[in-house]
Structure formats: structure tokens, C-alpha cells
Amino acid sequence: MSEETVVSRDFYARSLEEQQDFLTQTWCNQCQEIDLGMKNPQEFSTESRLWIEGDCLKCGTKTITELVEEDEDE
């Protein structure tokens, strides 16, 4: 079983509206709360996953938001 290569992506290449959505629509496992927000976003991808990592605005713990690519054709 081979490991997928993690690729760093430019979070700030997204539209300001998308950035704002991803920075506010979060879940913190430490706080057990939704939509606390995150700072210091970094975006990554592999062949099968796309996610943004950042720091919870309330407690500072690393927060990960998984992104799901939607098909525009449906």
C-alpha cells in the first residue's frame, strides 16, 4: 500500500467569499463546538482528499476542515 503524496495548495487563490466560508464554517474537536472559526489556514490535497488546516479561534488547537469537490454537471 503506497502513501499518497501531500501537495500544498494556495488557500488565498480561492475567492474571498470561499475563504470566508471555510474560515468560519469549522468544527473544533477540542472545544466540541461548530463554527468557532480558524486562523492561519493552510490548504493541502492528495489524490483522494482536499482539506484546510488552521488554528481554532477559541482554543488554538489545530482544526481540519475536509472539503468535498462537487460536480458542477449534476
Long-range contacts (C-beta under 8 A, 24 or more apart in sequence): 4-46, 4-47, 4-48, 4-49, 5-46, 5-47, 6-44, 6-45, 6-46, 7-44, 7-45, 7-46, 8-42, 8-43, 8-44, 9-43, 9-44, 9-45, 9-50, 10-43, 11-41, 11-42, 11-43, 11-52, 22-52, 22-65, 22-67, 23-54, 25-65, 26-54, 26-56, 26-63, 26-65, 27-63, 27-65, 28-56, 28-58, 28-59, 28-61, 28-63, 29-61, 29-63, 30-56, 30-59, 30-61, 31-56, 31-58, 31-59, 31-61, 33-58, 38-63, 38-65
